[in-house]
Amino acid sequence: MRHYSALYGKLGALRESFLNFDDIQRISDAADLSQAVSYMASKGLVRSDISKPKEIERQLRENFIAKLINFMFYVAGAEKELFEFFLYRYDIYNLKILLALHFSKHDRNVADYVYRTTPLFKRYAFLIDRENIVDKDLLLAFNGTRIFPFLMHAYRHYKDKGDLFFLDTILEDEYYHALLEKIKSDKDRDLLEVFRYVLVVHNILWALRLHFIYKFSREEIYYYLVLPLPGVPTQGFLELFSTDSLEDFKTKMEGFSPYVSGLNLRGKFEDLEDVKKKIWDALLEYLWHRSKSVSPFSLSGIVAWIFAQEMFLDKVSFILYEKYLAQNEMVIAGVDI
């Protein structure tokens, strides 16, 4: 039986050097952007000389990716491949940036948007500084990688539909489907439970946007989600979006709760953003709790911690942009800061 005590020991020793709820509060309470950066620099998360939110976010995520790659020295074989698959998410992000700039024919400095510490970056680094990217170069750069099947499928759909939104979505969904199959094949039940929870919330947040904002029917929504999921009735999930009322949606969610235990939506919904925030916060609480449930025979705690860290990074990014915008508004208004 596989044993992950060394990996959990490594994580336990390094936990304090990563983000937690207290850090989020400290960053949120910072008087301005520079104070927030100073706090993060004191933890060794970023350099103290950077000042733009995009630069800060990129450094935070690149440092996180680098540390995850370091974790891979503690696993081998199928487990190492699984870690690589988690990191491919950032290669997928880079790929979406390259595809969007390529198909929209906008000449921009791509280097400002991509992460350079990903497992596959060296394969396509030569494309970053090109003003124009041709289809052949883009496809050849990923040929032979585990991302190539997602790319080819998404590329063919784009050529057929000409829809960048669909391209973006199908590329991410294909990645999640492949990762789900990988986790199912490893027969780690606790890990599958964690990942299923993540995908259920991913689907709910996407479907809320598609149904309540873009007015997609539940039948249309299906093609933009990661379905089916093990142990989750697909029709029961789609039934959540058979109403245009947020209160009815909440009632339906209460009936659906056995499939995502812990996703309790308390109180009245103010609006769609309130619904999304409560669901997002509930997922983060669940992942943080699971990340502390150390089982030496399952990667579930490690993977829960990875997803929780990514959510913390999303939250920090949002806070930094808010502070940056507030700072610029004060400058425009002529306030001395």
N, C-alpha and C positions, 0 to 999 in steps of 0.2 A: 504493500500500500504506500502511495506517495505521502511524503511528509514535508511540511512547509515551515517547520519551527525556525529555521535559519532566516527565512524571508520575513516572518513575523517579528523576529528579534531585530532585524535590520530596520523594519518600519517603526518598531517601538522606540529604538534609539534615535530615530530622526524625526519623530512626530512633531516635536516642538519647533523644528525648523520649517514646517509647512503651515498652511493656514488653518485657522479654527474659528469658531463663532466669536470668541473674544477679539480676535484680530479684525474681523469684519466690523465689529462695533467700534473699535479704536479708529479704524480707517474712516468709518462713517462719521464719527464724532470730530475728526480732525478739522481745524478751523478753515483750512484751504488745501489746495492740491499739493503744494510744496510740503506742508506738514504731514500729509498722508504719505508722500513719497519718503520723507525722512523716517517715518515709522517703519515702512516696509524695508528700507535700506538697513535699519538697525537690526532687522531679523535676517539680513543677508538675502532678501528676495529679489532686490533690484539694486542698480547703482544709484547713487544719490544725485548724479549729474543729469538725469533725464527728466524731462518736464512735460512731454506730450503724452496724452492717454494711450495713443496707439503704440508708441515706443515702449511705454511701461507695460502694457498688456503683452506685447510681443516678447519682452524680456522675461516676464513672469511665466509665460507659457513655455518658452524655450528652456528656461531653467527647470521647469517641471518635467518636460520631455526628457531632458538630459538625465535627471535623477531617476526617472522610470527606466531608462535604458540601463542605468547602473544596477537597478534591481534585477535585470535579466541575468546577471552573473550568478544569481542564486538559484536559478532554475535551468532545466535543460529539456530537450525534446519537445513534447507536445505543449508543456507549460511555457516554454520559451516562445514557441510559435504563437501562443495565445497572447502573451505580452506584446509581441510584435503587432498582432492584429489590433490590439487596443491603440497602439501608436499609429497605425495606418489611418486612424481617424484624422490625424493632422495632415497626413499626405493627401487624404481626400479633400480636406479643406483647401490645401494648396492647389490641388487639381481643379477645384471649382473656381478658384480665383483665375487660374490660367485659362480655363474654358470660357469664363465670362468675358475676360478681356479679349480673348481670341475671337469669339463669335460676335461681340459687340463692336469689334474693331476700334476700340479706344486705346490710344497710346498713352500709357501711364507708367509710373515707376512701380513695377510689380514688387520690387524688393521691400517696399513699405508694408506689404500686406502678408507676405508668406513667412512661414516658420522654417528655419534652416537646420534645425537639429533633428528632423524627422528621419526615420530609418531609410527612406528611399530618396531623400533630397538630392543626393549626388547624381541620381539617374536623370534628373530633369533640371539641374542647376543651370545648365547652358541656355535654357529657355528664358530665364528670369530677366536678362538684360536685353532681350530682343524686342525691337519695336513691333515686329510682326511675327506671328507664329503660324506656321502652316500645319494643316491636319496631319500630314505624314510625320513631321517631327514630334508632335505631341503624342501620337499613338506609339511610335517607335520608342520613345523615352520610357514608357511604362510596359512595353512588351516583355513578357516573361515574369512579371510581378503578379502578386495576388490581387492587385487592383485592376489589372488589365481587363478581366472579364466584366467588371462593373463599368469600366470606361467604354468598352465597345458597345455594351448594351445601351448605356445612356446616350452614347454618341449616335447610334442608329435611331433611337427614339427622337433625339433632337432633330436629326436630318428629316425625319418623317413629319414631326409636329412643328418645328421651328419655335419651340417654347422654352426659353431659358429657365423659367420657374420650374417647369416639369423636369428639365435636365438636372437642375440643382437637387430637387427632391428625390428623383429616382436614383441618383448616384449615392445619396446618403442612405436611402432605404435598402438598396442592394448591399451596401456595406453592412448594415445591421442584420440583414437576412443571413449573410455569409458568417458573421460573427456568432449569430444565434446557432447556426448549424455546427459551428466549431465547438461551442460550449456544450451543446447537446451530445456531441460525440465523445466529449471528455467524461460524461456520466458523473458530474459533480452536482448533486441535487441542490445543495445549498447555493452554489454559484448560479445555477439555472434560475432559482427562485429570485435572487437579487436582480439578475439581468432581465427577467420577465417583468419585474416591477418597474424597472427603468423604462422598458419598452412600452408598457401600458401607459405610463405617464407621458412619454414621448408622443404616443399616438393620440392621447387625449388632448394635449396642448396643440398639436397640429390640427386635429379635427375641430377643436373649438374655433380656431382661426378660420379654417376653410368653411365651416358651416355658418357661424354667426357673423363673420365679416364678409366673406366672398359668396355666401349663400349657396354653397355646394350642397347637393342632396347627399344622403348617407351612402347611396350607391356610388356616387362620384368620389366621395371621400375615400372609399375603400382602396382605390388605386394609388393613393398618396401615403398610405400607412404601412407599417410593418405588421402584416397579418398573413396567415393565422399565427397565434402564439400558443404554445403548449399550456393546456389547462385553462385557457380563456376562451369562452364561446364567442366566435366571431359575430354571429347575429346579435347576441346579447350586447356586445360592445357597440355595434352600429346602432342599436336601438336607443343608445344614449343620445343620439343626434337625430331623433325623429320628432323633436320639438324645437320651437323657436323661442321658448321661454327658459330663462336661466334658472328659475325656481323649479320648473319641471325637470330640467337637467339635473339639478341637485337631488331631487327626489329619486330619479332614476339611478343616480350615482350611489345613493344609499342602498339600493337593491343590488348594485353591482359590487359593493364593498367586499364580499367574501373572496373575490378574486384578487383584490389588492388590500389585504388587511392592513390597517394602519392609516389608510388614506381617508381619514375622517374630515369632512368639510363642515366645520362648525359655524353657526351664526348665519345671518342673512347675507346674500351676495349683493354688493353695491353695484357692480357692473362687470363686464367681461374681464377686465384687467384684474379685478379683485379675485375672480374665480381662478384665473391663471396663477396669480401669486400664491393663493392658498394651496393649490395643488403642487406648485413648484416647491414651496416651503415644506410641505408634508413629505415630499420625496427626499429633500435634503435631510430632514430630521431622521427619516427611516435609514438612509444610507450612513449617516454619522453613527447612529446606534448600532447598525450592523457591522460597521468598521471596527467596533470595539469588541465584537463577539469573536474572539480568536479561536479558530478550530484548526489545529495543525494538519488536519487531513482534508481541508477544503481551502480553495482560493477565494471563497466568498468575502471574507473580511478584507482582504487586500483589494479586491475589485470594487467593493462598496466604498472603500477609502479613495480609490482612484476617481470614481464618479463623483464622490462628495467634493474632492479637491477641484475637479473641473467646474463644479457648480459654484464653489467659493470663488474661483477665478472669474467666472461670469459675473458674479455679484460685485467683486472688486472693480471689474471693468466698468460696470454700470455706475458705480459710485464715483469713480474717477472722472468719467465723462460729465456727470452732473456737476462736480466741483469745477471742472474745466470751463463748462458753459457759464456757470455762475461767476467765475473769475473774469471771463471775457465780457460778460454783461456789465460788471462793475467798472471795468476799464472803459467801455464805451460810454457809460454814464458819467465818467470823469471822477469816480471815487478813488481815492488814494489807498492802494492795498500794498 
